[in-house]
Amino acid sequence: MSDTIREFVLTTLGELNYDTSGVTDSTPLGDGGLELESLSLAEVAMHIEQQYGVQFDDDELEGIGKLTFGEFSTLIGERAQDSAGTGPAA
């Protein structure tokens, strides 16, 4: 499922006008990488919630900005398995 999650997040970022052409698992989401700010992280989190049923509270969003793309994708996958275990939300 992690490749599917990675692709979904990359597509979502692209829709938000972020250049994802050089993104790897080690690319930071925040400073020195994608440069996602809190509003963009909230938008990405909303898309993830709709697709995978995974929620992040406001305090977590600040910390997510310090993760790499790979760490974030892994976190989504772990939470999606914990919350449903069956895949995307309907």
DSSP file with accessible surface (Angstrom, degrees, kcal/mol):
  #  RESIDUE AA STRUCTURE BP1 BP2  ACC     N-H-->O    O-->H-N    N-H-->O    O-->H-N    TCO  KAPPA ALPHA  PHI   PSI    X-CA   Y-CA   Z-CA
    1    1 A M     >        0   0   94      0, 0.0     4,-2.3     0, 0.0     3,-0.3   0.000 360.0 360.0 360.0 -23.0    0.0    0.0    0.0
    2    2 A S  H  >  +     0   0   55      1,-0.2     4,-2.8     2,-0.2     5,-0.2   0.855 360.0  52.0 -61.7 -35.7    2.9    2.4    0.6
    3    3 A D  H  > S+     0   0  122      2,-0.2     4,-2.4     1,-0.2    -1,-0.2   0.903 110.1  49.8 -65.2 -38.4    3.5    3.0   -3.2
    4    4 A T  H  > S+     0   0   89     -3,-0.3     4,-2.3     2,-0.2    -2,-0.2   0.914 112.4  47.4 -64.1 -41.9   -0.2    3.8   -3.5
    5    5 A I  H  X S+     0   0    1     -4,-2.3     4,-2.8     2,-0.2     5,-0.2   0.934 111.0  50.8 -65.5 -47.0    0.0    6.2   -0.6
    6    6 A R  H  X S+     0   0   44     -4,-2.8     4,-2.6     1,-0.2    -2,-0.2   0.929 112.0  47.3 -56.0 -47.1    3.1    7.9   -2.0
    7    7 A E  H  X S+     0   0  118     -4,-2.4     4,-2.6     2,-0.2    -1,-0.2   0.904 111.5  51.0 -63.6 -39.9    1.5    8.4   -5.4
    8    8 A F  H  X S+     0   0   43     -4,-2.3     4,-2.6     2,-0.2    -2,-0.2   0.936 111.9  46.3 -63.3 -45.5   -1.6    9.8   -3.8
    9    9 A V  H  X S+     0   0    2     -4,-2.8     4,-2.8     2,-0.2     5,-0.2   0.926 113.0  49.9 -64.8 -42.6    0.3   12.3   -1.7
   10   10 A L  H  X S+     0   0   36     -4,-2.6     4,-2.4    -5,-0.2    -2,-0.2   0.924 111.8  48.3 -61.9 -42.1    2.4   13.3   -4.7
   11   11 A T  H  X S+     0   0   63     -4,-2.6     4,-2.3     2,-0.2    -2,-0.2   0.927 111.6  50.0 -63.5 -43.0   -0.7   13.8   -6.8
   12   12 A T  H  X S+     0   0    3     -4,-2.6     4,-1.2     1,-0.2    -2,-0.2   0.927 111.1  48.7 -61.9 -44.8   -2.3   15.8   -4.0
   13   13 A L  H  <>S+     0   0    1     -4,-2.8     5,-2.4     1,-0.2     3,-0.4   0.899 109.8  52.5 -62.7 -40.2    0.8   18.0   -3.7
   14   14 A G  H ><5S+     0   0   32     -4,-2.4     3,-1.8     1,-0.2    -1,-0.2   0.898 105.7  53.7 -61.3 -40.8    0.8   18.5   -7.5
   15   15 A E  H 3<5S+     0   0  122     -4,-2.3    -1,-0.2     1,-0.3    -2,-0.2   0.771 105.4  55.0 -64.1 -25.4   -2.8   19.6   -7.4
   16   16 A L  T 3<5S-     0   0   45     -4,-1.2    -1,-0.3    -3,-0.4    -2,-0.2   0.199 125.5-105.6 -91.9  14.3   -1.7   22.2   -4.8
   17   17 A N  T < 5S+     0   0  154     -3,-1.8     2,-0.4     1,-0.2    -3,-0.2   0.751  71.5 144.7  68.8  30.4    0.9   23.5   -7.2
   18   18 A Y      < -     0   0   50     -5,-2.4     2,-0.8    -8,-0.1    -1,-0.2  -0.810  54.1-121.5 -95.5 139.2    3.9   22.0   -5.5
   19   19 A D        +     0   0  124     -2,-0.4     3,-0.2     1,-0.1    -5,-0.1  -0.714  37.0 169.5 -79.4 112.2    6.8   20.8   -7.8
   20   20 A T    >   +     0   0   37     -2,-0.8     3,-1.4     1,-0.1    -1,-0.1   0.268  41.0 110.6-107.4  12.2    7.1   17.1   -6.9
   21   21 A S  T 3  S+     0   0  101      1,-0.3    -1,-0.1     3,-0.0    -2,-0.0   0.807  87.1  33.2 -61.8 -32.6    9.5   16.1   -9.7
   22   22 A G  T 3  S+     0   0   61     -3,-0.2    -1,-0.3     2,-0.1     2,-0.2   0.249  85.8 134.0-108.2  15.4   12.5   15.6   -7.5
   23   23 A V    <   +     0   0   28     -3,-1.4     2,-0.2     2,-0.1    -3,-0.1  -0.464  25.0 169.0 -73.2 130.3   10.8   14.3   -4.4
   24   24 A T    >   -     0   0   73     -2,-0.2     3,-1.7     4,-0.0    45,-0.4  -0.767  53.2 -91.0-125.1 177.2   12.3   11.2   -2.8
   25   25 A D  T 3  S+     0   0   76      1,-0.3    45,-2.3    -2,-0.2    46,-0.5   0.779 126.5  54.0 -61.9 -23.9   11.6    9.5    0.6
   26   26 A S  T 3  S+     0   0   90     43,-0.2    -1,-0.3    42,-0.1    -3,-0.0   0.464  79.6 115.1 -92.4   1.7   14.3   11.6    2.1
   27   27 A T    <   -     0   0   23     -3,-1.7    42,-2.8     1,-0.1    43,-0.2  -0.562  68.7-125.4 -71.9 123.7   12.8   14.9    1.0
   28   28 A P  B     -A   68   0A  48      0, 0.0     6,-2.7     0, 0.0     7,-0.3  -0.404   5.2-142.5 -66.2 144.1   11.7   17.0    4.0
   29   29 A L  S    S+     0   0    1     38,-2.7     7,-3.0    35,-0.3    37,-0.2   0.840  86.8  25.4 -73.0 -32.2    8.1   18.2    3.9
   30   30 A G  S > >S+     0   0    6     35,-1.0     5,-2.2    37,-0.4     3,-1.9   0.368 114.5  16.0-102.8-129.2    9.1   21.5    5.5
   31   31 A D  T 3 5S+     0   0  145      1,-0.3    -1,-0.3     4,-0.1     3,-0.2  -0.152 127.6  12.3 -52.7 133.2   12.2   23.5    5.5
   32   32 A G  T 3 5S+     0   0   67      1,-0.2    -1,-0.3    -3,-0.1     2,-0.1   0.521 129.9  45.6  79.3   6.3   14.8   22.6    2.9
   33   33 A G  T < 5S-     0   0   28     -3,-1.9    -1,-0.2    -6,-0.1    -4,-0.2  -0.035 124.8 -12.9-138.6-114.5   12.4   20.3    1.0
   34   34 A L  T   5S-     0   0   15     -6,-2.7    -4,-0.2    -3,-0.2    -5,-0.2   0.663  76.0-139.4 -75.0 -16.2    8.9   20.8   -0.2
   35   35 A E      < -     0   0   94     -5,-2.2    -5,-0.3    -7,-0.3     2,-0.3   0.847  31.4-179.5  60.3  37.8    8.5   23.9    2.1
   36   36 A L        -     0   0   13     -7,-3.0    -1,-0.2    29,-0.1     2,-0.2  -0.508  10.9-154.6 -70.3 132.7    5.0   23.0    3.1
   37   37 A E     >  -     0   0  144     -2,-0.3     4,-2.7    -7,-0.1     3,-0.3  -0.557  34.3 -91.1-100.7 172.5    3.5   25.5    5.5
   38   38 A S  H  > S+     0   0   90      1,-0.2     4,-2.4     2,-0.2     5,-0.2   0.856 124.8  51.3 -56.6 -39.5    0.7   24.8    8.0
   39   39 A L  H  > S+     0   0  141      1,-0.2     4,-2.0     2,-0.2    -1,-0.2   0.926 112.3  46.2 -65.9 -41.1   -2.1   25.7    5.7
   40   40 A S  H  > S+     0   0   26     -3,-0.3     4,-2.6     2,-0.2    -2,-0.2   0.899 111.2  52.1 -67.2 -40.4   -0.8   23.4    3.0
   41   41 A L  H  X S+     0   0    9     -4,-2.7     4,-2.8     1,-0.2    -2,-0.2   0.908 108.8  51.1 -61.9 -39.8   -0.2   20.6    5.5
   42   42 A A  H  X S+     0   0   40     -4,-2.4     4,-2.1    -5,-0.2    -2,-0.2   0.905 110.2  49.6 -63.9 -39.8   -3.9   21.0    6.6
   43   43 A E  H  X S+     0   0   73     -4,-2.0     4,-1.9     2,-0.2    -2,-0.2   0.931 112.5  46.4 -65.0 -45.1   -5.0   20.7    3.0
   44   44 A V  H  X S+     0   0    1     -4,-2.6     4,-2.4     1,-0.2    -2,-0.2   0.930 111.4  52.6 -62.7 -43.5   -3.0   17.6    2.4
   45   45 A A  H  X S+     0   0   10     -4,-2.8     4,-2.6     1,-0.2    -1,-0.2   0.883 106.2  53.9 -60.6 -38.2   -4.2   16.1    5.7
   46   46 A M  H  X S+     0   0   78     -4,-2.1     4,-2.3     2,-0.2    -1,-0.2   0.928 109.4  47.5 -63.3 -43.2   -7.8   16.8    4.6
   47   47 A H  H  X S+     0   0   40     -4,-1.9     4,-2.2     1,-0.2    -2,-0.2   0.903 112.1  50.1 -64.1 -40.6   -7.3   14.9    1.3
   48   48 A I  H  X>S+     0   0    0     -4,-2.4     4,-3.4     2,-0.2     6,-0.7   0.907 109.1  51.7 -64.8 -41.4   -5.6   12.0    3.2
   49   49 A E  H  X5S+     0   0   81     -4,-2.6     4,-1.9     4,-0.2    -2,-0.2   0.929 111.4  47.1 -61.0 -44.3   -8.6   11.8    5.7
   50   50 A Q  H  <5S+     0   0  125     -4,-2.3    -1,-0.2    -5,-0.2    -2,-0.2   0.887 120.9  37.2 -64.7 -38.9  -11.0   11.6    2.8
   51   51 A Q  H  <5S+     0   0   71     -4,-2.2    38,-2.1    -5,-0.2    -2,-0.2   0.894 135.4  15.4 -81.1 -42.8   -9.1    9.0    1.0
   52   52 A Y  H  <5S-     0   0    4     -4,-3.4    -3,-0.2    36,-0.3    -2,-0.2   0.445  92.6-118.6-117.4  -4.1   -7.8    6.8    3.8
   53   53 A G     << +     0   0   36     -4,-1.9     2,-0.5    -5,-0.6    -4,-0.2   0.713  65.8 142.3  71.8  19.4   -9.8    7.7    6.9
   54   54 A V        -     0   0    2     -6,-0.7     2,-0.3    -9,-0.1    -1,-0.3  -0.823  33.0-161.7 -98.2 128.8   -6.6    8.9    8.7
   55   55 A Q        -     0   0  128     -2,-0.5     2,-0.4    -3,-0.1    -9,-0.1  -0.857  10.5-167.9-114.4 147.9   -6.9   12.0   10.9
   56   56 A F        -     0   0   23     -2,-0.3     2,-0.1   -14,-0.1    -7,-0.1  -0.999  18.2-136.6-128.4 132.6   -4.3   14.3   12.2
   57   57 A D     >  -     0   0   88     -2,-0.4     4,-1.7     1,-0.1     3,-0.3  -0.360  32.5 -99.5 -84.1 169.7   -5.0   16.9   14.9
   58   58 A D  H  > S+     0   0  132      1,-0.2     4,-1.0     2,-0.2    -1,-0.1   0.866 122.1  53.0 -58.3 -39.5   -3.7   20.5   14.7
   59   59 A D  H  > S+     0   0  131      1,-0.2     4,-1.1     2,-0.2     3,-0.3   0.889 107.9  51.7 -64.4 -37.9   -0.8   19.8   17.1
   60   60 A E  H  > S+     0   0   57     -3,-0.3     4,-2.3     1,-0.2    -1,-0.2   0.856  98.4  65.5 -66.0 -35.7    0.4   16.9   15.0
   61   61 A L  H  X S+     0   0   17     -4,-1.7     4,-1.2     1,-0.2    -1,-0.2   0.871  98.3  53.4 -58.6 -36.8    0.4   18.9   11.8
   62   62 A E  H  < S+     0   0  146     -4,-1.0     3,-0.3    -3,-0.3     4,-0.3   0.928 111.4  45.8 -62.4 -42.9    3.2   21.1   13.1
   63   63 A G  H >< S+     0   0   36     -4,-1.1     3,-1.6     1,-0.2     4,-0.3   0.829 103.5  63.4 -69.3 -31.4    5.3   18.0   13.8
   64   64 A I  H >< S+     0   0    6     -4,-2.3     3,-2.1     1,-0.3   -35,-0.3   0.857  90.8  66.6 -63.3 -32.1    4.5   16.5   10.4
   65   65 A G  T 3< S+     0   0   14     -4,-1.2   -35,-1.0    -3,-0.3    -1,-0.3   0.708  97.3  55.7 -61.9 -15.9    6.2   19.4    8.8
   66   66 A K  T <  S+     0   0  181     -3,-1.6    -1,-0.3    -4,-0.3    -2,-0.2   0.492  92.6  93.0 -94.6  -4.4    9.5   18.1   10.3
   67   67 A L  S <  S-     0   0   44     -3,-2.1   -38,-2.7    -4,-0.3   -37,-0.4  -0.444  76.6-116.9 -83.6 162.2    9.1   14.6    8.7
   68   68 A T  B  >  -A   28   0A  34    -40,-0.3     4,-2.5    -2,-0.1     5,-0.2  -0.510  33.0-104.7 -86.8 167.2   10.5   13.5    5.4
   69   69 A F  H  > S+     0   0    5    -42,-2.8     4,-2.5   -45,-0.4   -44,-0.2   0.910 122.8  49.7 -58.5 -42.3    8.2   12.4    2.6
   70   70 A G  H  > S+     0   0    7    -45,-2.3     4,-2.3   -46,-0.2    -1,-0.2   0.904 110.0  49.3 -64.8 -43.1    9.0    8.8    3.3
   71   71 A E  H  > S+     0   0   99    -46,-0.5     4,-2.4     2,-0.2    -1,-0.2   0.908 112.1  49.3 -62.6 -41.1    8.3    9.1    7.0
   72   72 A F  H  X S+     0   0    4     -4,-2.5     4,-2.4     2,-0.2    -2,-0.2   0.932 110.6  49.4 -65.1 -44.1    5.0   10.8    6.3
   73   73 A S  H  X S+     0   0    0     -4,-2.5     4,-2.3     1,-0.2    -2,-0.2   0.909 111.8  49.3 -61.8 -41.6    4.0    8.1    3.8
   74   74 A T  H  X S+     0   0   64     -4,-2.3     4,-2.7     2,-0.2    -1,-0.2   0.921 109.2  52.4 -63.5 -43.2    4.8    5.4    6.3
   75   75 A L  H  X S+     0   0   40     -4,-2.4     4,-2.5     1,-0.2     5,-0.2   0.921 109.4  49.3 -59.8 -44.1    2.8    7.1    9.0
   76   76 A I  H  X S+     0   0    0     -4,-2.4     4,-2.7     1,-0.2    -1,-0.2   0.939 111.3  49.7 -60.7 -46.5   -0.2    7.3    6.8
   77   77 A G  H  X S+     0   0   13     -4,-2.3     4,-2.1     1,-0.2    -2,-0.2   0.912 111.0  48.8 -59.7 -43.6    0.1    3.6    5.9
   78   78 A E  H  X S+     0   0  103     -4,-2.7     4,-2.2     1,-0.2    -1,-0.2   0.926 114.5  45.0 -63.2 -44.8    0.4    2.6    9.6
   79   79 A R  H  X S+     0   0   69     -4,-2.5     4,-2.6     2,-0.2     5,-0.2   0.867 109.7  54.8 -68.9 -35.9   -2.6    4.7   10.6
   80   80 A A  H  X>S+     0   0    1     -4,-2.7     4,-2.1    -5,-0.2     5,-1.8   0.914 110.9  46.0 -64.4 -39.8   -4.7    3.5    7.7
   81   81 A Q  H  <5S+     0   0  125     -4,-2.1    -2,-0.2    -5,-0.2    -1,-0.2   0.909 114.4  48.3 -67.2 -41.5   -4.1   -0.1    8.7
   82   82 A D  H  <5S+     0   0  139     -4,-2.2    -2,-0.2    -5,-0.2    -1,-0.2   0.889 115.8  42.9 -65.7 -39.7   -4.8    0.7   12.3
   83   83 A S  H  <5S-     0   0   72     -4,-2.6    -2,-0.2    -5,-0.1    -1,-0.2   0.857 140.9 -10.4 -80.7 -34.7   -8.1    2.5   11.6
   84   84 A A  T  <5 -     0   0   53     -4,-2.1    -3,-0.2    -5,-0.2    -2,-0.1   0.661  62.3-154.9-132.6 -43.6   -9.6    0.2    9.0
   85   85 A G  S   <S+     0   0   55     -5,-1.8    -4,-0.1    -6,-0.1    -3,-0.1   0.498  79.9  81.9  74.1   2.9   -7.3   -2.4    7.7
   86   86 A T  S    S-     0   0  128      1,-0.4    -1,-0.1    -6,-0.3    -5,-0.1   0.411  94.8-109.4-121.1  -1.6   -9.2   -2.6    4.5
   87   87 A G        +     0   0   14     -7,-0.3    -1,-0.4   -35,-0.1    -2,-0.1  -0.737  70.0  15.3 112.2-156.7   -7.9    0.3    2.4
   88   88 A P  S    S-     0   0   75      0, 0.0   -36,-0.3     0, 0.0     2,-0.1  -0.141  75.1-108.2 -61.1 149.6   -9.4    3.6    1.3
   89   89 A A              0   0   47    -38,-2.1   -36,-0.1   -40,-0.1    -5,-0.0  -0.429 360.0 360.0 -72.4 150.9  -12.4    5.1    2.9
   90   90 A A              0   0  149     -2,-0.1    -1,-0.1   -38,-0.1   -37,-0.0  -0.341 360.0 360.0 -78.9 360.0  -15.6    5.1    0.8
